[in-house]
Amino acid sequence: MRYLEGVLQIANLFLAVVAGFIGVSLFKVSHRFKSIRVWRVLIVAFILLSIQLILGVLIAFKIIAHPKFITHLIPTTILILIIYCVYSQIRYHTKEVCETKPKKKKVKKPVKKKVVKKKVAKRAPKKRVAKKKATKRRKK
């Protein structure tokens, strides 16, 4: 059983070192993009987690004495940093959504054509013309 525990602790140590390198490499990426600048705090928590795991391995193999404050101080710090990171990320995204409202598309109103009334020459009423013809016929 001790053999299995030792193998798991060594695997834990290896994963902690890999996690630490990933955390350090994320610092470079976080400077490039504005949307993930909040991740810097999360990266610090990630590195602290890898330190906690390395200390756990060293304590398990009895390489260092068991410092009691470290077992509570580092996980509490990690938890506070993760909570702050989540809060900051939510605040950042809600701020981005509120500030960048979608632009309204300008709808072109249909152009109304002006109706030009043509001037029509005035004609004599038909009734008068009809009466004149009727009177001429009677005279003949």
C-alpha positions as CSV (number, residue, x, y, z in Angstrom):
1,M,0.0,0.0,0.0
2,R,2.9,2.4,0.7
3,Y,4.3,1.6,-2.7
4,L,1.0,2.7,-4.4
5,E,0.9,5.8,-2.2
6,G,4.4,6.7,-3.2
7,V,3.7,6.2,-6.9
8,L,0.6,8.5,-6.6
9,Q,2.6,11.1,-4.8
10,I,5.3,11.1,-7.5
11,A,2.6,11.4,-10.2
12,N,1.1,14.2,-8.2
13,L,4.5,15.9,-8.1
14,F,4.9,15.6,-11.9
15,L,1.5,17.0,-12.6
16,A,2.1,19.9,-10.2
17,V,5.3,20.8,-12.1
18,V,3.4,20.6,-15.4
19,A,0.6,22.8,-14.0
20,G,3.2,25.3,-12.8
21,F,4.7,25.6,-16.3
22,I,1.3,25.9,-17.9
23,G,0.5,28.7,-15.5
24,V,3.7,30.6,-16.2
25,S,3.2,30.2,-20.0
26,L,-0.4,31.6,-19.7
27,F,1.0,34.9,-18.4
28,K,2.4,35.6,-21.9
29,V,-0.9,35.0,-23.5
30,S,-2.9,37.1,-21.0
31,H,-1.0,40.2,-22.0
32,R,-2.0,39.9,-25.6
33,F,-5.8,39.7,-25.3
34,K,-7.9,42.1,-23.3
35,S,-10.7,39.6,-22.6
36,I,-8.4,37.3,-20.6
37,R,-6.5,39.8,-18.6
38,V,-8.6,38.8,-15.6
39,W,-7.1,35.3,-15.9
40,R,-3.8,36.6,-14.4
41,V,-5.4,36.2,-10.9
42,L,-6.4,32.7,-11.9
43,I,-2.9,31.9,-13.1
44,V,-1.6,33.0,-9.7
45,A,-4.1,30.6,-8.0
46,F,-2.9,27.9,-10.5
47,I,0.7,28.4,-9.5
48,L,-0.2,28.4,-5.8
49,L,-2.0,25.1,-6.3
50,S,1.1,23.5,-7.9
51,I,3.1,24.8,-4.9
52,Q,0.6,23.2,-2.5
53,L,0.8,19.9,-4.4
54,I,4.6,19.9,-4.3
55,L,4.6,20.7,-0.6
56,G,2.1,17.8,-0.1
57,V,4.5,15.4,-1.8
58,L,7.4,16.7,0.2
59,I,5.4,16.2,3.5
60,A,4.3,12.8,2.4
61,F,7.9,11.6,1.9
62,K,8.8,13.3,5.2
63,I,11.4,15.5,3.4
64,I,10.1,18.6,5.2
65,A,8.3,19.0,8.5
66,H,4.6,19.4,8.4
67,P,4.0,23.2,8.7
68,K,0.4,23.5,9.9
69,F,-0.2,27.1,8.6
70,I,0.6,26.2,5.1
71,T,-2.1,23.5,4.8
72,H,-4.7,26.1,5.6
73,L,-3.2,29.3,4.3
74,I,-2.4,28.3,0.7
75,P,-5.8,26.6,0.0
76,T,-7.7,29.6,1.5
77,T,-5.7,32.0,-0.7
78,I,-6.4,29.9,-3.7
79,L,-10.1,29.9,-3.0
80,I,-10.2,33.7,-2.5
81,L,-8.3,34.2,-5.7
82,I,-10.7,31.9,-7.7
83,I,-13.7,33.7,-6.3
84,Y,-12.2,37.1,-7.1
85,C,-11.4,35.9,-10.6
86,V,-14.9,34.6,-11.3
87,Y,-16.4,37.9,-10.0
88,S,-14.0,40.0,-12.1
89,Q,-14.7,37.9,-15.3
90,I,-18.5,38.3,-14.8
91,R,-18.1,42.0,-14.2
92,Y,-16.0,42.4,-17.3
93,H,-18.4,40.6,-19.6
94,T,-21.5,42.4,-18.3
95,K,-19.7,45.7,-18.8
96,E,-18.7,44.7,-22.3
97,V,-22.3,43.6,-23.1
98,C,-23.8,46.8,-21.7
99,E,-21.3,49.2,-23.5
100,T,-21.4,47.5,-26.9
101,K,-25.0,47.7,-27.8
102,P,-25.7,46.5,-31.3
103,K,-26.0,49.4,-33.7
104,K,-29.4,49.9,-35.2
105,K,-29.6,49.6,-38.9
106,K,-30.8,52.8,-40.6
107,V,-33.9,51.9,-42.6
108,K,-34.2,54.1,-45.6
109,K,-37.7,55.5,-45.9
110,P,-39.2,55.1,-49.3
111,V,-39.1,58.2,-51.4
112,K,-42.5,59.6,-52.1
113,K,-42.9,60.7,-55.6
114,K,-44.5,64.1,-56.0
115,V,-47.5,64.0,-58.2
116,V,-47.3,66.9,-60.7
117,K,-50.8,67.9,-61.9
118,K,-50.9,68.8,-65.5
119,K,-52.8,71.9,-66.4
120,V,-55.6,71.0,-68.7
121,A,-57.0,73.6,-71.0
122,K,-60.4,74.7,-70.1
123,R,-63.1,73.5,-72.4
124,A,-66.5,74.8,-72.9
125,P,-69.2,72.8,-71.2
126,K,-70.8,70.2,-73.4
127,K,-74.3,71.4,-72.6
128,R,-73.8,74.8,-74.2
129,V,-72.3,73.2,-77.3
130,A,-75.3,70.9,-77.6
131,K,-77.7,73.8,-77.2
132,K,-76.1,75.8,-80.0
133,K,-76.4,72.8,-82.3
134,A,-79.9,72.3,-81.4
135,T,-80.7,76.0,-82.1
136,K,-79.0,75.9,-85.5
137,R,-81.1,72.9,-86.6
138,R,-84.3,74.6,-85.7
139,K,-83.4,77.6,-87.8
140,K,-82.9,75.7,-90.9
